[in-house]
Each structure stands twice: as C-alpha cells, then as structure tokens.
Amino acid sequence: MDDAVEKRMTIETKLIAGFLVVYIISAMVPGIVTYLVDHFLARDIVSSALTGLLIFCVLLILVVITGLYLMSWITKPVRKLCKAAEDLVHGNLNANLEVVGSAELISISESLSRMKSSLRIAHDCLGPPDLDKDVKTEMAGGLGMGEKLIIGMVIFLILNPLAAFLSQYLFTDSVHLSAIFSVMFSIILLSLIANYLYRIVVKPLRFLKRVAEKVSRGDYSENIEIRHSGDIGRLERNMILISERIERAMKELDVNG
C-alpha cells in the first residue's frame, strides 16, 4: 500500500477494513466449498457434516492468515513505536521514531520527536535516567493488540456460521427471512466486536495522541494511567515516564532560574 495513503488511514479504518475482509470471506467460503464438493466430489462420499467441517477448516485457515496480515499491518507499527519510546525512557535520544502506520501513531511519533529537545534538557538537568529510580512504573502485561484482534475474528468466525444454521432452522419456509436474520445477526456481532476493539485500541490511541501533542507543547495537565494491557499499556507506561521526566526537569529549571 502507498505510504501516503496509509498515513491518512486511522487505526479505526484499518480495523473496519480487516473485519470487512473477514465478513466477505465468511460469506463467500461456504458457498464456494459447497459448490466444489457438489461438482468435484461424490455427494454420497462427502456427507453434510464433513462438508461443514471442511468449510470451517477453510474459514479458520483464511481468517488466521488474514489476522496475521492485519497483526503486521496494525500492530507492528505500534510495537516499533513502543520500542522507540522505551529507548527514549532509557536515555537513548537517538532512537528512531519514524513510524509508517496509522494517522494516530504517526502523530504520536511526531510529538515524541518534538520532545527530544526537552529530553535533552532533562538529561542535562537531571542526569541520565536512573533505571531503579526513574523507570519505576510497572510493566504492562497481558494480551497485545494482535492477539485480541485474532480472538475477535475467531469469535466472529465461530458464531457467524451458527447464526446461518439457526436462521435456516427457524425460517424453514422463508429463504428471505432466513437471509435477513443471518445478516442482522452478523451486523450485531460485528458491532459488538468493533465496539470492544474501539475501547481497547482506538480510544486509548486517540487519548495518547492528544496527550503526546500536549506534552510536546509543555502542557502536563492530562493525567495518564496504565489502563490497558499489552502494547497499548506499554505505550501508556512510556508516555508516563517521558512526560514525568520532562515535567520534573522543567520544574527544576524554574526553581533554579
């Protein structure tokens, strides 16, 4: 994908695109597999149960491949930014903050780049970071963005076909009602998963984007806490440490000045 196009994409757009791909896959694969079984294999050899199992296996393989690609597309830039921010925390002011990712991550990386001059002042004022004293915030554990993304996709993969089977059972006399029920269930399920991912990925990244912009301008009014696990939690932790060190250095200079 062209870098200029990707820079304009938000993390939310990428998540929607990912789940749209999964939705299309889940809608097309059952029909394709059934067609191939009907036309290239003997129906009396391949039972309906075996066909269903084959459909599920194909869906699982395709969704895992899609999920792994999305992990690279969405989470790799986050992890790269986390590593660069950790380098800044440990006093490496030559850390490479250039990130090709979503609009939010690029904004955070640009704000961190602007903070480098303040961190140099902090280094001159406070000395190099004392890892035992300064880097005291507990590391964030738990599942990362990529793992949560794949879990969400697998949940959709498992529940969505169940809705199709249930709709056929409930509306045996109406193909149209069966199709409407199946589509509505898919939309509701996707909305629930999207809302979950919005709260654990999109919302905190937008908050960190706003905080990073404020800190880079010398505004330390936002209260940052480690509220999430995995990659987002690591980024929150590093932002806390960087903003605290800069703020402490600025206060030290004001007192001595």
RONU-237815 format. One record per residue: residue number from 1; x, y, z of N, C-alpha, C in turn. Coordinates in nm, 2 decimals, always signed. Example, Ala and Ser with C-alpha at 12.3 -4.5 7.8 and 13.67 -1.06 7.14 Angstrom:
1_+1.32_-0.57_+0.78_+1.23_-0.45_+0.78_+1.32_-0.33_+0.78
2_+1.28_-0.22_+0.71_+1.37_-0.11_+0.71_+1.29_+0.00_+0.79
This chain:
1_+0.08_-0.12_+0.00_+0.00_+0.00_+0.00_+0.09_+0.12_+0.00
2_+0.05_+0.23_-0.07_+0.12_+0.35_-0.08_+0.13_+0.42_+0.06
3_+0.25_+0.46_+0.10_+0.27_+0.52_+0.23_+0.18_+0.65_+0.25
4_+0.17_+0.73_+0.15_+0.09_+0.85_+0.16_-0.06_+0.81_+0.19
5_-0.11_+0.71_+0.13_-0.25_+0.66_+0.16_-0.26_+0.61_+0.30
6_-0.16_+0.53_+0.34_-0.16_+0.47_+0.47_-0.15_+0.57_+0.58
7_-0.08_+0.68_+0.56_-0.07_+0.79_+0.66_-0.20_+0.85_+0.69
8_-0.29_+0.85_+0.59_-0.42_+0.92_+0.61_-0.52_+0.82_+0.67
9_-0.49_+0.69_+0.69_-0.58_+0.60_+0.75_-0.57_+0.60_+0.90
10_-0.68_+0.60_+0.97_-0.68_+0.59_+1.11_-0.68_+0.44_+1.15
11_-0.65_+0.42_+1.27_-0.65_+0.28_+1.32_-0.79_+0.22_+1.31
12_-0.89_+0.30_+1.33_-1.03_+0.26_+1.32_-1.06_+0.21_+1.18
13_-1.01_+0.29_+1.08_-1.03_+0.25_+0.94_-0.97_+0.11_+0.91
14_-0.85_+0.09_+0.96_-0.78_-0.04_+0.94_-0.86_-0.15_+1.00
15_-0.91_-0.13_+1.12_-0.99_-0.24_+1.19_-1.12_-0.27_+1.11
16_-1.18_-0.16_+1.06_-1.31_-0.18_+0.98_-1.27_-0.26_+0.86
17_-1.16_-0.22_+0.79_-1.12_-0.29_+0.67_-1.09_-0.44_+0.69
18_-1.03_-0.46_+0.81_-0.99_-0.60_+0.84_-1.12_-0.69_+0.86
19_-1.21_-0.63_+0.94_-1.33_-0.71_+0.96_-1.42_-0.72_+0.84
20_-1.41_-0.62_+0.76_-1.49_-0.63_+0.63_-1.44_-0.75_+0.55
21_-1.31_-0.76_+0.54_-1.25_-0.87_+0.47_-1.29_-1.01_+0.53
22_-1.29_-1.01_+0.66_-1.33_-1.14_+0.73_-1.48_-1.17_+0.70
23_-1.56_-1.06_+0.70_-1.70_-1.08_+0.67_-1.72_-1.13_+0.53
24_-1.65_-1.08_+0.43_-1.66_-1.12_+0.29_-1.62_-1.27_+0.28
25_-1.51_-1.30_+0.35_-1.46_-1.44_+0.35_-1.56_-1.54_+0.41
26_-1.62_-1.50_+0.52_-1.71_-1.59_+0.59_-1.84_-1.60_+0.51
27_-1.87_-1.50_+0.42_-1.99_-1.51_+0.34_-1.97_-1.59_+0.21
28_-1.85_-1.59_+0.16_-1.82_-1.65_+0.03_-1.78_-1.79_+0.04
29_-1.70_-1.82_+0.14_-1.63_-1.96_+0.15_-1.73_-2.07_+0.16
30_-1.84_-2.06_+0.24_-1.93_-2.18_+0.25_-1.99_-2.21_+0.11
31_-2.03_-2.11_+0.03_-2.09_-2.13_-0.10_-1.99_-2.19_-0.19
32_-1.86_-2.14_-0.19_-1.76_-2.19_-0.28_-1.72_-2.34_-0.25
33_-1.70_-2.37_-0.12_-1.67_-2.50_-0.08_-1.78_-2.60_-0.11
34_-1.91_-2.56_-0.09_-2.02_-2.65_-0.12_-2.03_-2.67_-0.27
35_-2.00_-2.57_-0.35_-2.00_-2.58_-0.50_-1.90_-2.68_-0.54
36_-1.78_-2.67_-0.48_-1.66_-2.76_-0.52_-1.69_-2.90_-0.48
37_-1.75_-2.92_-0.36_-1.79_-3.06_-0.32_-1.89_-3.12_-0.41
38_-1.99_-3.04_-0.45_-2.10_-3.09_-0.53_-2.05_-3.12_-0.67
39_-1.96_-3.05_-0.72_-1.92_-3.07_-0.86_-1.79_-3.15_-0.88
40_-1.71_-3.17_-0.78_-1.59_-3.24_-0.80_-1.57_-3.36_-0.71
41_-1.66_-3.37_-0.61_-1.66_-3.49_-0.52_-1.80_-3.56_-0.52
42_-1.80_-3.68_-0.50_-1.93_-3.76_-0.49_-2.00_-3.72_-0.36
43_-2.13_-3.68_-0.38_-2.21_-3.63_-0.26_-2.23_-3.75_-0.16
44_-2.24_-3.87_-0.21_-2.26_-3.99_-0.12_-2.14_-4.02_-0.04
45_-2.02_-3.97_-0.09_-1.90_-4.00_-0.01_-1.88_-3.89_+0.09
46_-1.90_-3.76_+0.05_-1.88_-3.65_+0.14_-2.01_-3.61_+0.20
47_-2.03_-3.64_+0.33_-2.16_-3.61_+0.40_-2.17_-3.46_+0.43
48_-2.29_-3.42_+0.47_-2.31_-3.28_+0.51_-2.22_-3.23_+0.62
49_-2.21_-3.33_+0.72_-2.12_-3.29_+0.84_-1.98_-3.27_+0.80
50_-1.93_-3.36_+0.71_-1.79_-3.35_+0.66_-1.77_-3.22_+0.58
51_-1.88_-3.19_+0.50_-1.87_-3.06_+0.42_-1.87_-2.94_+0.52
52_-1.95_-2.94_+0.62_-1.95_-2.84_+0.72_-1.81_-2.82_+0.79
53_-1.75_-2.94_+0.82_-1.62_-2.94_+0.88_-1.51_-2.88_+0.79
54_-1.52_-2.92_+0.66_-1.43_-2.87_+0.56_-1.45_-2.71_+0.55
55_-1.57_-2.67_+0.55_-1.60_-2.52_+0.54_-1.53_-2.45_+0.66
56_-1.55_-2.51_+0.78_-1.49_-2.44_+0.90_-1.34_-2.44_+0.89
57_-1.28_-2.55_+0.85_-1.13_-2.55_+0.84_-1.08_-2.45_+0.74
58_-1.14_-2.44_+0.62_-1.10_-2.34_+0.52_-1.12_-2.20_+0.58
59_-1.23_-2.18_+0.64_-1.25_-2.04_+0.70_-1.15_-2.01_+0.81
60_-1.12_-2.11_+0.89_-1.02_-2.09_+1.00_-0.88_-2.06_+0.94
61_-0.84_-2.13_+0.84_-0.71_-2.10_+0.78_-0.71_-1.96_+0.72
62_-0.81_-1.93_+0.64_-0.82_-1.80_+0.58_-0.82_-1.68_+0.68
63_-0.90_-1.70_+0.79_-0.91_-1.60_+0.89_-0.78_-1.58_+0.97
64_-0.71_-1.69_+0.99_-0.58_-1.68_+1.06_-0.48_-1.61_+0.97
65_-0.48_-1.64_+0.84_-0.39_-1.57_+0.75_-0.42_-1.42_+0.75
66_-0.55_-1.39_+0.74_-0.59_-1.25_+0.74_-0.55_-1.18_+0.87
67_-0.57_-1.25_+0.98_-0.54_-1.20_+1.11_-0.39_-1.17_+1.12
68_-0.31_-1.26_+1.07_-0.16_-1.24_+1.08_-0.12_-1.12_+1.00
69_-0.18_-1.11_+0.88_-0.15_-0.99_+0.80_-0.19_-0.86_+0.87
70_-0.31_-0.86_+0.93_-0.36_-0.74_+1.00_-0.27_-0.71_+1.12
71_-0.22_-0.82_+1.19_-0.13_-0.80_+1.30_-0.01_-0.72_+1.25
72_+0.05_-0.76_+1.14_+0.16_-0.69_+1.08_+0.13_-0.55_+1.04
73_+0.01_-0.53_+0.98_-0.04_-0.40_+0.93_-0.07_-0.31_+1.04
74_-0.13_-0.36_+1.15_-0.18_-0.27_+1.25_-0.09_-0.27_+1.38
75_-0.04_-0.38_+1.42_+0.03_-0.39_+1.55_+0.18_-0.37_+1.53
76_+0.24_-0.40_+1.42_+0.38_-0.39_+1.40_+0.43_-0.24_+1.42
77_+0.36_-0.14_+1.36_+0.40_+0.00_+1.39_+0.38_+0.04_+1.54
78_+0.28_-0.02_+1.61_+0.26_+0.01_+1.75_+0.38_-0.04_+1.83
79_+0.42_-0.16_+1.80_+0.54_-0.22_+1.87_+0.67_-0.15_+1.84
80_+0.68_-0.10_+1.72_+0.80_-0.03_+1.68_+0.80_+0.10_+1.76
81_+0.69_+0.17_+1.77_+0.68_+0.29_+1.84_+0.70_+0.27_+1.99
82_+0.65_+0.16_+2.05_+0.68_+0.12_+2.19_+0.83_+0.11_+2.21
83_+0.90_+0.04_+2.12_+1.04_+0.02_+2.14_+1.11_+0.15_+2.13
84_+1.08_+0.24_+2.04_+1.14_+0.37_+2.03_+1.12_+0.45_+2.15
85_+0.99_+0.45_+2.21_+0.96_+0.53_+2.33_+1.04_+0.47_+2.45
86_+1.06_+0.34_+2.45_+1.13_+0.28_+2.56_+1.28_+0.32_+2.55
87_+1.33_+0.33_+2.43_+1.47_+0.38_+2.41_+1.48_+0.52_+2.47
88_+1.38_+0.61_+2.44_+1.39_+0.74_+2.50_+1.38_+0.74_+2.65
89_+1.30_+0.65_+2.71_+1.29_+0.64_+2.85_+1.43_+0.60_+2.91
90_+1.50_+0.52_+2.84_+1.63_+0.47_+2.89_+1.75_+0.57_+2.85
91_+1.71_+0.68_+2.80_+1.81_+0.78_+2.77_+1.87_+0.78_+2.63
92_+1.82_+0.70_+2.54_+1.88_+0.70_+2.41_+1.80_+0.80_+2.32
93_+1.86_+0.92_+2.31_+1.79_+1.03_+2.24_+1.81_+1.02_+2.09
94_+1.88_+0.91_+2.04_+1.90_+0.89_+1.90_+1.80_+0.78_+1.85
95_+1.70_+0.75_+1.93_+1.60_+0.65_+1.89_+1.53_+0.69_+1.77
96_+1.51_+0.59_+1.68_+1.44_+0.61_+1.55_+1.29_+0.61_+1.58
97_+1.23_+0.73_+1.56_+1.09_+0.75_+1.59_+1.01_+0.75_+1.46
98_+1.07_+0.72_+1.35_+1.00_+0.72_+1.22_+0.91_+0.60_+1.21
99_+0.78_+0.62_+1.21_+0.68_+0.51_+1.20_+0.59_+0.53_+1.08
100_+0.58_+0.42_+1.00_+0.48_+0.42_+0.89_+0.36_+0.34_+0.94
101_+0.25_+0.40_+0.98_+0.14_+0.33_+1.03_+0.01_+0.42_+1.02
102_-0.08_+0.41_+1.12_-0.20_+0.48_+1.11_-0.17_+0.63_+1.15
103_-0.27_+0.71_+1.12_-0.26_+0.86_+1.15_-0.23_+0.89_+1.29
104_-0.29_+0.81_+1.39_-0.27_+0.83_+1.53_-0.12_+0.80_+1.57
105_-0.07_+0.69_+1.52_+0.07_+0.65_+1.55_+0.17_+0.75_+1.49
106_+0.15_+0.80_+1.37_+0.24_+0.90_+1.31_+0.23_+1.03_+1.39
107_+0.12_+1.07_+1.44_+0.10_+1.19_+1.52_+0.18_+1.17_+1.65
108_+0.17_+1.06_+1.72_+0.24_+1.03_+1.84_+0.39_+1.03_+1.82
109_+0.43_+0.97_+1.71_+0.58_+0.97_+1.68_+0.63_+1.11_+1.66
110_+0.55_+1.19_+1.59_+0.60_+1.33_+1.56_+0.60_+1.41_+1.69
111_+0.51_+1.38_+1.78_+0.51_+1.45_+1.91_+0.63_+1.41_+1.99
112_+0.66_+1.28_+1.99_+0.78_+1.23_+2.06_+0.91_+1.29_+2.00
113_+0.91_+1.30_+1.87_+1.03_+1.37_+1.81_+1.05_+1.51_+1.86
114_+0.94_+1.58_+1.87_+0.95_+1.72_+1.93_+0.99_+1.72_+2.07
115_+0.96_+1.61_+2.15_+1.00_+1.60_+2.29_+1.15_+1.58_+2.31
116_+1.22_+1.54_+2.20_+1.36_+1.51_+2.21_+1.44_+1.62_+2.27
117_+1.41_+1.74_+2.23_+1.49_+1.86_+2.28_+1.46_+1.88_+2.43
118_+1.34_+1.86_+2.47_+1.30_+1.87_+2.61_+1.37_+1.76_+2.69
119_+1.38_+1.64_+2.63_+1.45_+1.53_+2.70_+1.60_+1.55_+2.71
120_+1.66_+1.62_+2.61_+1.80_+1.66_+2.62_+1.82_+1.76_+2.73
121_+1.73_+1.85_+2.75_+1.74_+1.95_+2.86_+1.72_+1.87_+2.99
122_+1.63_+1.77_+3.00_+1.61_+1.69_+3.12_+1.74_+1.61_+3.15
123_+1.80_+1.56_+3.04_+1.93_+1.49_+3.06_+2.04_+1.58_+3.12
124_+2.05_+1.70_+3.07_+2.15_+1.79_+3.12_+2.12_+1.83_+3.26
125_+1.99_+1.85_+3.29_+1.94_+1.90_+3.42_+1.94_+1.79_+3.53
126_+1.89_+1.67_+3.49_+1.87_+1.56_+3.59_+1.98_+1.45_+3.58
127_+2.05_+1.46_+3.47_+2.15_+1.35_+3.45_+2.08_+1.23_+3.38
128_+2.16_+1.13_+3.35_+2.10_+1.02_+3.28_+1.99_+0.95_+3.37
129_+1.89_+0.88_+3.30_+1.79_+0.82_+3.38_+1.84_+0.71_+3.47
130_+1.80_+0.72_+3.60_+1.83_+0.61_+3.70_+1.72_+0.51_+3.68
131_+1.76_+0.39_+3.63_+1.66_+0.29_+3.60_+1.59_+0.24_+3.72
132_+1.66_+0.24_+3.83_+1.59_+0.19_+3.96_+1.50_+0.30_+4.01
133_+1.53_+0.42_+3.99_+1.45_+0.53_+4.05_+1.35_+0.59_+3.95
134_+1.39_+0.61_+3.82_+1.31_+0.68_+3.73_+1.21_+0.58_+3.66
135_+1.26_+0.46_+3.62_+1.18_+0.37_+3.55_+1.11_+0.28_+3.65
136_+1.02_+0.33_+3.72_+0.96_+0.26_+3.84_+0.82_+0.21_+3.81
137_+0.76_+0.26_+3.70_+0.63_+0.22_+3.67_+0.62_+0.07_+3.63
138_+0.53_+0.00_+3.68_+0.52_-0.14_+3.65_+0.49_-0.17_+3.50
139_+0.56_-0.27_+3.44_+0.54_-0.30_+3.30_+0.39_-0.35_+3.28
140_+0.34_-0.32_+3.17_+0.20_-0.37_+3.14_+0.21_-0.51_+3.08
141_+0.14_-0.60_+3.13_+0.13_-0.74_+3.08_+0.01_-0.77_+3.00
142_-0.02_-0.89_+2.98_-0.15_-0.93_+2.91_-0.14_-0.94_+2.76
143_-0.25_-0.97_+2.70_-0.25_-0.99_+2.56_-0.23_-0.85_+2.48
144_-0.16_-0.86_+2.37_-0.14_-0.75_+2.29_-0.25_-0.72_+2.19
145_-0.24_-0.62_+2.11_-0.34_-0.58_+2.01_-0.37_-0.69_+1.91
146_-0.26_-0.75_+1.86_-0.27_-0.85_+1.76_-0.35_-0.98_+1.81
147_-0.31_-1.02_+1.93_-0.38_-1.14_+1.99_-0.53_-1.11_+2.01
148_-0.56_-0.99_+2.05_-0.70_-0.96_+2.07_-0.78_-0.95_+1.94
149_-0.71_-0.90_+1.84_-0.77_-0.89_+1.71_-0.80_-1.03_+1.65
150_-0.71_-1.12_+1.67_-0.73_-1.26_+1.62_-0.84_-1.32_+1.69
151_-0.85_-1.30_+1.83_-0.95_-1.36_+1.91_-1.09_-1.31_+1.86
152_-1.10_-1.18_+1.84_-1.22_-1.12_+1.79_-1.27_-1.18_+1.66
153_-1.17_-1.21_+1.57_-1.20_-1.26_+1.44_-1.25_-1.41_+1.45
154_-1.18_-1.48_+1.54_-1.22_-1.62_+1.56_-1.36_-1.64_+1.62
155_-1.39_-1.55_+1.71_-1.52_-1.54_+1.77_-1.63_-1.52_+1.67
156_-1.60_-1.42_+1.58_-1.69_-1.40_+1.47_-1.70_-1.52_+1.38
157_-1.59_-1.58_+1.35_-1.58_-1.70_+1.26_-1.67_-1.81_+1.32
158_-1.66_-1.83_+1.45_-1.74_-1.94_+1.51_-1.89_-1.91_+1.52
159_-1.92_-1.79_+1.56_-2.06_-1.76_+1.59_-2.14_-1.73_+1.46
160_-2.07_-1.67_+1.36_-2.15_-1.63_+1.24_-2.21_-1.75_+1.17
161_-2.13_-1.86_+1.14_-2.20_-1.97_+1.08_-2.31_-2.03_+1.16
162_-2.30_-2.03_+1.30_-2.40_-2.08_+1.38_-2.53_-2.00_+1.36
163_-2.52_-1.87_+1.34_-2.64_-1.79_+1.31_-2.70_-1.83_+1.18
164_-2.62_-1.86_+1.08_-2.67_-1.91_+0.95_-2.75_-2.04_+0.96
165_-2.70_-2.13_+1.04_-2.77_-2.26_+1.06_-2.89_-2.24_+1.14
166_-2.89_-2.15_+1.24_-3.01_-2.12_+1.32_-3.12_-2.06_+1.24
167_-3.08_-1.97_+1.15_-3.18_-1.90_+1.07_-3.25_-2.00_+0.98
168_-3.17_-2.09_+0.92_-3.23_-2.19_+0.84_-3.33_-2.28_+0.91
169_-3.30_-2.31_+1.04_-3.38_-2.39_+1.13_-3.51_-2.32_+1.17
170_-3.50_-2.19_+1.20_-3.61_-2.11_+1.24_-3.71_-2.07_+1.13
171_-3.65_-2.05_+1.01_-3.73_-2.00_+0.90_-3.72_-2.10_+0.78
172_-3.76_-2.22_+0.80_-3.75_-2.32_+0.70_-3.84_-2.29_+0.58
173_-3.95_-2.21_+0.60_-4.04_-2.18_+0.49_-4.01_-2.05_+0.42
174_-3.91_-1.98_+0.47_-3.89_-1.85_+0.41_-3.74_-1.82_+0.39
175_-3.69_-1.83_+0.27_-3.55_-1.81_+0.24_-3.51_-1.66_+0.27
176_-3.60_-1.57_+0.24_-3.58_-1.43_+0.26_-3.56_-1.39_+0.41
177_-3.65_-1.44_+0.49_-3.64_-1.42_+0.64_-3.52_-1.48_+0.70
178_-3.48_-1.60_+0.65_-3.36_-1.67_+0.69_-3.24_-1.58_+0.66
179_-3.23_-1.53_+0.54_-3.12_-1.44_+0.50_-3.11_-1.31_+0.58
180_-3.23_-1.25_+0.60_-3.24_-1.13_+0.68_-3.19_-1.15_+0.82
181_-3.23_-1.26_+0.89_-3.19_-1.29_+1.02_-3.04_-1.31_+1.03
182_-2.99_-1.39_+0.93_-2.84_-1.42_+0.93_-2.76_-1.29_+0.91
183_-2.80_-1.20_+0.82_-2.73_-1.07_+0.80_-2.74_-0.98_+0.92
184_-2.86_-0.97_+0.98_-2.88_-0.89_+1.10_-2.79_-0.94_+1.22
185_-2.79_-1.07_+1.24_-2.70_-1.13_+1.34_-2.55_-1.10_+1.32
186_-2.51_-1.11_+1.19_-2.37_-1.08_+1.16_-2.34_-0.93_+1.19
187_-2.43_-0.84_+1.16_-2.41_-0.70_+1.18_-2.40_-0.67_+1.33
188_-2.49_-0.73_+1.41_-2.49_-0.71_+1.55_-2.36_-0.76_+1.61
189_-2.32_-0.88_+1.57_-2.20_-0.94_+1.62_-2.08_-0.86_+1.59
190_-2.07_-0.81_+1.46_-1.96_-0.73_+1.42_-1.96_-0.60_+1.50
191_-2.08_-0.54_+1.53_-2.08_-0.42_+1.60_-2.03_-0.43_+1.74
192_-2.07_-0.55_+1.81_-2.02_-0.58_+1.94_-1.87_-0.59_+1.95
193_-1.81_-0.67_+1.85_-1.67_-0.69_+1.84_-1.60_-0.55_+1.81
194_-1.65_-0.48_+1.72_-1.59_-0.35_+1.68_-1.60_-0.25_+1.80
195_-1.70_-0.25_+1.88_-1.71_-0.17_+2.00_-1.61_-0.20_+2.10
196_-1.58_-0.34_+2.12_-1.48_-0.38_+2.21_-1.34_-0.34_+2.17
197_-1.31_-0.36_+2.04_-1.18_-0.32_+1.99_-1.17_-0.17_+1.99
198_-1.28_-0.09_+1.97_-1.27_+0.05_+1.98_-1.22_+0.10_+2.12
199_-1.28_+0.03_+2.22_-1.25_+0.07_+2.36_-1.11_+0.03_+2.40
200_-1.05_-0.08_+2.35_-0.92_-0.12_+2.39_-0.81_-0.08_+2.30
201_-0.84_-0.03_+2.18_-0.74_+0.00_+2.08_-0.75_+0.15_+2.04
202_-0.86_+0.18_+1.97_-0.88_+0.31_+1.91_-0.89_+0.42_+2.01
203_-0.97_+0.41_+2.11_-0.99_+0.51_+2.21_-0.86_+0.55_+2.29
204_-0.79_+0.44_+2.34_-0.66_+0.48_+2.41_-0.56_+0.54_+2.32
205_-0.55_+0.50_+2.19_-0.45_+0.56_+2.10_-0.48_+0.70_+2.07
206_-0.61_+0.73_+2.06_-0.65_+0.87_+2.04_-0.62_+0.96_+2.16
207_-0.64_+0.90_+2.28_-0.61_+0.97_+2.40_-0.46_+1.00_+2.41
208_-0.38_+0.90_+2.38_-0.23_+0.91_+2.38_-0.18_+1.01_+2.28
209_-0.25_+1.02_+2.16_-0.22_+1.11_+2.06_-0.24_+1.26_+2.11
210_-0.35_+1.28_+2.18_-0.38_+1.41_+2.24_-0.28_+1.44_+2.35
211_-0.25_+1.35_+2.43_-0.16_+1.37_+2.54_-0.02_+1.40_+2.49
212_+0.03_+1.33_+2.39_+0.16_+1.35_+2.33_+0.17_+1.49_+2.27
213_+0.07_+1.53_+2.20_+0.07_+1.66_+2.15_+0.08_+1.77_+2.25
214_+0.00_+1.75_+2.37_+0.01_+1.85_+2.48_+0.14_+1.85_+2.54
215_+0.20_+1.73_+2.57_+0.33_+1.73_+2.64_+0.44_+1.79_+2.55
216_+0.43_+1.77_+2.42_+0.53_+1.83_+2.33_+0.52_+1.98_+2.33
217_+0.40_+2.04_+2.37_+0.39_+2.18_+2.38_+0.41_+2.23_+2.52
218_+0.45_+2.14_+2.61_+0.47_+2.18_+2.75_+0.35_+2.18_+2.84
219_+0.24_+2.12_+2.80_+0.12_+2.11_+2.88_+0.12_+1.97_+2.94
220_+0.13_+1.97_+3.08_+0.13_+1.84_+3.15_+0.00_+1.82_+3.23
221_-0.11_+1.88_+3.19_-0.23_+1.87_+3.27_-0.31_+1.74_+3.26
222_-0.28_+1.66_+3.15_-0.35_+1.54_+3.14_-0.30_+1.43_+3.23
223_-0.39_+1.36_+3.30_-0.35_+1.25_+3.39_-0.34_+1.12_+3.31
224_-0.22_+1.06_+3.30_-0.21_+0.94_+3.22_-0.20_+0.82_+3.32
225_-0.27_+0.72_+3.29_-0.26_+0.59_+3.37_-0.24_+0.47_+3.28
226_-0.19_+0.37_+3.34_-0.18_+0.24_+3.26_-0.31_+0.17_+3.28
227_-0.40_+0.18_+3.18_-0.53_+0.12_+3.19_-0.55_+0.00_+3.10
228_-0.45_-0.03_+3.02_-0.47_-0.14_+2.92_-0.35_-0.23_+2.93
229_-0.37_-0.35_+2.87_-0.26_-0.45_+2.87_-0.19_-0.45_+2.74
230_-0.09_-0.52_+2.73_-0.01_-0.54_+2.61_+0.05_-0.42_+2.55
231_+0.05_-0.40_+2.42_+0.12_-0.30_+2.35_+0.07_-0.16_+2.39
232_-0.06_-0.14_+2.40_-0.12_-0.01_+2.44_-0.07_+0.03_+2.58
233_-0.07_-0.07_+2.67_-0.03_-0.05_+2.81_+0.12_-0.01_+2.81
234_+0.20_-0.07_+2.73_+0.34_-0.03_+2.72_+0.36_+0.11_+2.67
235_+0.28_+0.15_+2.58_+0.29_+0.28_+2.52_+0.24_+0.38_+2.63
236_+0.14_+0.35_+2.71_+0.09_+0.44_+2.82_+0.20_+0.45_+2.92
237_+0.26_+0.34_+2.96_+0.37_+0.34_+3.06_+0.49_+0.43_+3.01
238_+0.53_+0.42_+2.89_+0.64_+0.50_+2.84_+0.60_+0.65_+2.83
239_+0.48_+0.68_+2.79_+0.44_+0.82_+2.79_+0.44_+0.88_+2.93
240_+0.40_+0.80_+3.03_+0.40_+0.85_+3.17_+0.54_+0.88_+3.21
241_+0.64_+0.79_+3.18_+0.78_+0.81_+3.22_+0.84_+0.93_+3.15
242_+0.81_+0.95_+3.02_+0.87_+1.06_+2.94_+0.81_+1.19_+2.99
243_+0.68_+1.20_+3.01_+0.62_+1.33_+3.05_+0.66_+1.36_+3.19
244_+0.67_+1.26_+3.28_+0.72_+1.29_+3.42_+0.86_+1.34_+3.42
245_+0.95_+1.29_+3.34_+1.09_+1.33_+3.34_+1.10_+1.47_+3.28
246_+1.03_+1.50_+3.18_+1.03_+1.64_+3.12_+0.98_+1.74_+3.22
247_+0.86_+1.70_+3.28_+0.80_+1.80_+3.37_+0.89_+1.82_+3.49
248_+0.95_+1.72_+3.54_+1.04_+1.73_+3.66_+1.16_+1.82_+3.62
249_+1.21_+1.81_+3.50_+1.32_+1.89_+3.46_+1.28_+2.04_+3.45
250_+1.16_+2.06_+3.39_+1.12_+2.20_+3.37_+1.09_+2.26_+3.51
251_+1.04_+2.19_+3.61_+1.02_+2.24_+3.74_+1.16_+2.27_+3.81
252_+1.25_+2.19_+3.78_+1.39_+2.20_+3.84_+1.45_+2.33_+3.78
253_+1.43_+2.35_+3.66_+1.49_+2.47_+3.59_+1.42_+2.60_+3.64
254_+1.29_+2.59_+3.66_+1.21_+2.71_+3.72_+1.26_+2.74_+3.86
255_+1.29_+2.64_+3.94_+1.33_+2.67_+4.08_+1.47_+2.73_+4.08
256_+1.56_+2.67_+3.99_+1.70_+2.72_+3.99_+1.71_+2.85_+3.92
257_+1.61_+2.88_+3.83_+1.61_+3.00_+3.75_+1.57_+3.12_+3.83
